[in-house]
Amino acid sequence: MQSRELARAIGAMGMELGPDTLARCRALFDAEQTALAQAVPVLARDLAYGPDARHRLDLYGTPDGAPKPVIVFVHGGGFVQGDKGGSGGDMHWANAAVGRMAAQRGWIGAVINYRLAPDHGWPAGSQDVAAAIAFLSDNVAQYDGDPAKIVVIGTSAGAVHIAGYLRLVPDHQRQVCGAVLLSGLYGYTPIDARDERYYGAAATYADKAPLEAVAGTALPLLVASAQYDPDRFQAEFIGLCNDRRARHGTMPRAVIMTGHNHYTMAMHLGTSDTRLADEIAAFIEDLT
């Protein structure tokens, strides 16, 4: 469970985004995540899944001869920044913690990098998710990952790229068995200037947004928002939940993470606050 002190500290930050808030959030989890990094070493580092320098992924887990679900994590960063972490320095645990959380749970965790805007615009991020999944389908068995049990998890821009992958690859249900979308943007609200660095002109956004794919897919989804997500992200979460209810006849599998904000939604995975990790585990258990 999340401590009251941690919930108060996150709540005091409100819905603000920016480097100062990000640094304050990281400080809240640094001790626990540093300990996790020391306890769960990388299984394989910088595996190349494509030709670009950013086409790299790390694996976490403990091969023991039994095939395991594979959790593919796609980091956020506003389309223009972010890293899979795990290589020392200031980014030693950020994002890599999700792979280590997967290893803790007995799965194989894969944490990917992908090409960034503005040098690489739409649909580069979703193409890279597709390439990473294809690579893992062909290669993860040698690390005891089960290619028939791949689940993708993305936060913020990473969730957007996964939603775009659902659009880009119509037969995605043959490649992955589920997707977890944390605090993503799917096309229910207007584009803002920051997103134009990836999508281009706002006038073309409706033709590029992944709304139809993520709302209509039959792939099992778990969607989530944070209590202190900025308003646009909350509106996107509500829009997607309502759209899927209308299209599929039931509410989607969904969770609102109380006491968390946009950054801590994924950042806390692997810590003693296991509420979201437990939701993900239940989702994966039902799939596999």
Secondary structure, 3 states (H helix, E strand, C coil): CCCHHHHHHHHHHCCCCCHHHHHHHHHHHHHHHHHHHHHCCEEEEEEECCCCCCCEEEEECCCCCCCEEEEEEECCCCCCCCCCCCCCHHHCCCCHHHHHHHHHCCCEEEEECCCCCCCCCCCHHHHHHHHHHHHHHHHHHHHCEEEEEEEEEEECHHHHHHHHHHHHCCCHHHCCCEEEEECCCCCCCCCCCCCHHHHCCHHHHHHHCCHHHHHHCCCCEEEEEEEECCHHHHHHHHHHHHHHHHHHCCCCEEEEEEEEECCHHHHCCCCCCCHHHHHHHHHHHHHC
